[in-house]
Amino acid sequence: MLNVEIRFVMQGKEVSVDSFVEAMLREVRTSVREEISRTIPKQEHQGSDSPRRVNYEMPRQAVSVREAARLPSISQRTVDKYVALKVIRTVWVGRRVLVPMKSVNEVVTKGIPWRRNQKPTYEQEG
């Protein structure tokens, strides 16, 4: 019969398996965090719009209708209504309906009409 004995020693003291595993996990976590902070600039991983991916190229030119509603904190139904009334401009890319960021910015800065026959504020000025 074969007898095997494994002892975990950290800093000269014998420790339990649980303590050893916890210490190893802490070290791995610390190493991974340091590596991430070295490879990704701080501003990108702290205040990112999209936690799933980081866009290193140019700013977005258009967003989905759902995202266009989320940005100014209005309902998607409201955006759909103003798209149907042609107050908010859209473009088609394949099957996707996108709202140009320019249209989203106009809604935020100039507002949208609340009556059907009222022109948007940016059309009344000129």
N, C-alpha and C positions, 0 to 999 in steps of 0.2 A: 504494500500500500504506500502511496506517495502522499506526503504531508507538505503543504505549501503554506507559508506564512508571509503575509504582506503587511508592512508597517508604513504608515505615512508620517513623515517627519518634516516639519516646517520650522525653520529657524532654531534647529536643535531640539525641538520638543515633539514628542509623539502626539499625533492628533487623530481624531476620528475621520472616517471616510466622508461624512457630511461636511465637516469643517474644511477638509482638503478640497472637496468639490466646490464649495462656496468661494474659497480663496482663489481657485483657478478661474471660476466664472468672473469674479471681480477683475482679475488681471486681464482676461480676454476682453471684457467690456471696455476697460480703460484703454487698451491698445486699439480697439476698433474705433472708439470715439476720437482718439488722437489722430488716427489715420484719416478719418472722415474730415476732421477739421483742417487737416493739411491739404486735402485734395479739393474740397468744395469751399469757395469763398464764403465768409460768414454771412453776408447779407442775403445770399441766395437760399441757404437752408434755414434761416430764422424767420423771414417774413414772406415766404413763397405763397402765391395764389393757389398753385396746384401742388399738393403734397406728393402726388404720385410721380411727377416728373419735373425736371428743371429745364426750362427753355433757354439755351445759350445763344440763340440767334436773335431775331428781331421781335419786337412786341407784336402781339396779336392784332391782325387787321380786322377780323370779324369773329363773332362768337355765336353759339347756338341761341335759339330763342329762349331756352331755359336759363342759360347763363346771362343773357341780356336782361332777363327779369330779375335774376339774383343780384346783379351788380347795383342797381339803384333801389333794391329792396321793394320791388313791386311784384304782383302775382303774374304767373305765366299767362293766365287768362287775359289780364289787362294788356300785356304785350301782344297776344294774339289778336285782340280786338283792334288795337291801333295799327297792327300790320294789315288787317283786313280793310281798315279805313284809309290805308296808305299814308298814315301819319308817320309811322316808323318804316323806313326803307329796308328791304331785304334783298338778298342775292341768293341764287341757287348755285350750288356746287355739287354736281351730280344729283343725288336725291336729297342732299342736305339743304335746309333753309338756314341761312346765316344772316345775322344782323351786323352790318358794318359798325365798327367801334365809333365812327363819326356820328352815326345815328344815335347810339347809346349816349355819347357825350352831349349831343344836342338835347336829348330828353332830360338829362341831369341838369344842364346849365340853363336851358330855356323853358323847360316844362312841356307839357302836352295839353291840348285843349280838353275841356271837360264837357263841352256841348258838341253835338254832331256837326252843326253848321259853322262852328267857330273855327277860324283858321289858327294854325299853330302860331305862337308868339313870334317865332323867327320869320314867318311869312308876313305878318302884319307890319313889321318894322320897315320893310323895303318897298 
